[in-house]
Amino acid sequence: MNDYNAKAINDTYKNAHIALQSIADILPAVVYTGLKKELKEQYESYDKFMGEISSFMLENNITPKDINPFKKVMLYSSIKMKTFANNSKNTIAQMMMKGTLMGIIELQQMLNESKNLAEDVKGYIEKLLKLEEDFLVKLKRYL
């Protein structure tokens, strides 16, 4: 697999990994049962996707690049500060929607700007994009 496709699949992997990490960081602060259930379902979907994309990367000798440790700490700190001040379902839904929207934008830009993506790589990007678009719709009911 060429470097271009390897970078695209790694960026897709990181997108899902950040989402997974964000949900794990925010779940302890969620008290509203419906939202907690929704986030657990999203976590499971991201986890399943991570398993699929990790297998693909392994088969294609692509080493997954982890999230930058500084970015992880910043993400965690931001979530903890915001939920400490206000852990209402509205606040948590807004935070999750903003993160999901950032992921959607990144994925859509990858699709729009790339003309030479391998079909399987493009398929993973499209699959994650669809997941995140569905999650965004589901989170709206908690505003």
C-alpha positions in Angstrom: 0.0 0.0 0.0 1.4 3.4 -0.9 2.2 6.1 1.6 -0.8 8.2 0.6 -3.3 5.4 1.4 -1.4 4.4 4.5 -1.7 8.0 5.8 -5.4 8.1 5.0 -6.1 4.8 6.8 -4.0 6.0 9.8 -5.9 9.3 9.9 -9.2 7.3 9.9 -7.9 5.1 12.7 -6.9 8.1 14.8 -10.3 9.8 14.2 -12.1 6.7 15.6 -9.5 6.4 18.4 -10.1 10.0 19.6 -13.8 9.4 19.6 -13.4 6.2 21.6 -11.1 8.0 24.1 -13.5 10.9 24.4 -16.4 8.7 25.3 -14.3 6.7 27.8 -13.3 10.0 29.4 -16.8 11.5 29.5 -18.8 8.4 30.6 -18.0 8.7 34.3 -19.6 12.2 34.4 -22.8 11.2 32.7 -25.7 10.8 35.1 -28.6 10.9 32.6 -29.5 7.2 31.9 -30.6 7.7 28.3 -27.5 9.6 27.3 -25.2 7.1 29.2 -26.8 4.2 27.2 -26.4 6.1 23.9 -22.7 6.8 24.6 -22.1 3.2 25.6 -23.6 2.0 22.3 -21.5 4.5 20.4 -18.4 3.3 22.3 -19.2 -0.3 21.2 -19.6 0.8 17.6 -16.3 2.7 17.6 -14.6 -0.2 19.3 -15.9 -2.7 16.7 -14.8 -0.3 13.9 -11.3 0.0 15.6 -11.1 -3.8 15.5 -11.9 -4.0 11.8 -9.6 -1.2 10.8 -6.8 -2.6 13.0 -7.1 -6.0 11.3 -7.0 -4.3 7.9 -3.9 -2.3 8.9 -2.2 -5.5 10.2 -2.9 -7.3 7.0 -1.4 -4.4 5.0 1.7 -4.0 7.3 0.6 -0.5 8.4 1.5 0.4 12.0 -1.3 2.3 13.7 -0.1 5.7 15.0 -1.4 6.5 18.4 -2.9 9.8 19.4 -0.3 12.4 20.4 0.1 12.0 24.2 -0.2 15.8 24.6 -3.4 15.8 22.7 -4.7 13.0 24.9 -4.0 15.0 28.0 -5.5 18.1 26.6 -8.6 16.2 25.6 -9.0 14.6 29.0 -8.4 17.9 30.9 -10.9 19.7 28.7 -13.6 17.1 29.3 -13.0 17.0 33.0 -13.1 20.7 33.4 -16.3 21.2 31.4 -18.1 18.3 33.1 -17.0 19.4 36.5 -18.6 22.8 35.9 -21.7 21.3 34.4 -22.5 17.7 33.7 -26.1 18.2 32.4 -27.2 16.1 29.5 -27.3 19.2 27.4 -23.7 20.1 28.1 -22.5 16.6 27.5 -24.5 16.2 24.3 -23.0 19.5 23.0 -19.5 18.4 23.8 -20.0 15.1 22.1 -21.7 16.7 19.1 -18.8 19.2 18.6 -16.3 16.4 18.7 -18.3 14.2 16.3 -18.8 17.1 14.0 -15.0 17.7 13.9 -14.5 14.0 13.0 -17.1 14.3 10.2 -15.4 17.4 8.8 -12.0 15.7 8.8 -13.4 12.5 7.1 -15.4 14.4 4.5 -12.3 16.6 3.7 -10.3 13.4 3.2 -12.9 12.1 0.8 -13.2 15.4 -1.1 -9.5 16.1 -1.4 -8.3 12.6 -2.4 -8.6 11.3 -5.8 -6.3 8.3 -5.6 -7.7 6.4 -2.6 -7.7 2.7 -2.7 -11.3 1.4 -2.7 -10.9 -0.4 0.6 -9.4 2.7 2.3 -12.2 4.8 0.9 -14.7 2.2 2.2 -13.3 2.6 5.8 -13.5 6.4 5.6 -17.1 6.2 4.3 -18.1 3.7 7.0 -16.7 5.8 9.8 -18.3 8.9 8.3 -21.7 7.2 8.2 -21.3 6.1 11.8 -20.5 9.6 13.0 -23.3 11.2 11.0 -25.7 8.7 12.6 -24.3 9.5 16.0 -24.7 13.2 15.5 -28.4 12.8 14.7 -28.9 10.6 17.8 -27.1 13.1 20.1 -29.5 16.0 19.0 -32.3 14.6 21.1 -30.3 15.2 24.3 -30.0 19.0 23.8 
